Amino acid sequence: MNTKGSGGRRQGGTSARSGTAANRGLHVRVRTARGRTVGQQKWLQRQLNDPYVAKAKEEGMRSRAAYKLLELDVKLHFLKKGAKIIDLGAAPGGWTQVAVDKVKAGQPGGGAVVAMDINPWDEIKDARCFIMDFLDDRAPGVIKEALGGKADVVLSDMAAPTTGHGPTDHLRIMGLAEAAWAFAEEVLAPGGTFICKLFQGGAENELLTQIKQRCRVVKHVKPPASRKESAEVYLVALEFKG
Ligand SMILES: C[S@@+](CC[C@H](N)C(=O)[O-])C[C@H]1O[C@@H](n2cnc3c(N)ncnc32)[C@H](O)[C@@H]1O
């Protein structure tokens, strides 16, 4: 369990609209290549010129990923005041910050957010944060106990570090998505929402068939904040039948 401090980031005022930083058209060059691999240099160059990275910094968000969830919510409206949210693969916490803000966790009439990541991360105020492998047999029990009831939304942004070998990366992310869905089937309240990260072009048919049997609306969405060059896409399932 995470016992570290609150992290103390600003929770309010999250917005999916392009802010000033996002519109600035920054272009920063990496000045020194010393001690960096070509891959590291490219990563740094991309970070320095990424408007979502600048916006996240400006708005006190822990990751640029926060804007993917905000954009999904602008489109689909699933993060409502009072809702109970499970956030899997939550570190460093951008999605958790957005969820806490949207459901008004910790406020009168507000909802609850339970978040888990396998890697150490700093707790977020008004969310129950856990450091644990979601594939550990004990993880579902830990989350259910912390939430204390059915969930309105199960989010999974879980991804193992990529190997660069497409089929391997795809298999790994599918394993995480399948585990997230199996759990969602157990904990989602009727009418609930399931969202998970996938890679485009993979053999996800079996999972898709299963989800379509249990949810009225199923689609793939790539939010604008998801990098074009990334194969990442989100599977969104709405109106869980219960
Ligand atoms: C893309 S990052 C998530 C970013 C996060 N949504 C945010 O907004 O900051 C993917 C996360 O999945 C986590 N992850 C991968 N496998 C996991 C597992 N088996 N259990 C829990 N978390 C896992 C990784 O540690 C990583 O932090």
The ligand as a Tripos MOL2 file, in Angstrom:
@<TRIPOS>MOLECULE
LIG
   27    29     1     0     0
SMALL
NO_CHARGES

@<TRIPOS>ATOM
      1 C1          0.7220    4.3770  -19.6780 C.3       1 LIG1
      2 S1          1.1230    4.1340  -18.0000 S.3       1 LIG1
      3 C2         -0.3080    4.7630  -17.1880 C.3       1 LIG1
      4 C3         -0.4090    6.2590  -17.1590 C.3       1 LIG1
      5 C4         -1.5100    6.7270  -16.2310 C.3       1 LIG1
      6 N1         -2.8210    6.3760  -16.7470 N.3       1 LIG1
      7 C5         -1.4830    8.2120  -16.0100 C.2       1 LIG1
      8 O1         -2.4340    8.8870  -16.3430 O.co2     1 LIG1
      9 O2         -0.5080    8.7250  -15.4460 O.co2     1 LIG1
     10 C6          0.8970    2.4010  -17.8310 C.3       1 LIG1
     11 C7          1.0440    1.9080  -16.4180 C.3       1 LIG1
     12 O3          0.6370    0.5410  -16.3410 O.3       1 LIG1
     13 C8          1.3280   -0.0210  -15.2600 C.3       1 LIG1
     14 N2          1.2370   -1.4870  -15.2600 N.ar      1 LIG1
     15 C9          1.7260   -2.3500  -16.1790 C.ar      1 LIG1
     16 N3          1.4720   -3.6090  -15.7970 N.ar      1 LIG1
     17 C10         0.7850   -3.5570  -14.6330 C.ar      1 LIG1
     18 C11         0.2510   -4.5380  -13.7350 C.ar      1 LIG1
     19 N4          0.4030   -5.8400  -13.9850 N.pl3     1 LIG1
     20 N5         -0.3830   -4.1290  -12.6270 N.ar      1 LIG1
     21 C12        -0.5140   -2.8020  -12.3680 C.ar      1 LIG1
     22 N6         -0.0200   -1.8270  -13.1560 N.ar      1 LIG1
     23 C13         0.6220   -2.1940  -14.2830 C.ar      1 LIG1
     24 C14         2.7520    0.5050  -15.4700 C.3       1 LIG1
     25 O4          3.4970    0.4150  -14.2870 O.3       1 LIG1
     26 C15         2.4860    1.9340  -15.9070 C.3       1 LIG1
     27 O5          2.5900    2.8350  -14.8380 O.3       1 LIG1
@<TRIPOS>BOND
     1     1     2 1
     2     2     3 1
     3     2    10 1
     4     3     4 1
     5     4     5 1
     6     5     6 1
     7     5     7 1
     8     7     8 2
     9     7     9 1
    10    10    11 1
    11    11    12 1
    12    11    26 1
    13    12    13 1
    14    13    14 1
    15    13    24 1
    16    14    15 ar
    17    14    23 ar
    18    15    16 ar
    19    16    17 ar
    20    17    18 ar
    21    17    23 ar
    22    18    19 1
    23    18    20 ar
    24    20    21 ar
    25    21    22 ar
    26    22    23 ar
    27    24    25 1
    28    24    26 1
    29    26    27 1
@<TRIPOS>SUBSTRUCTURE
     1 LIG1         1 GROUP 0 **** ****
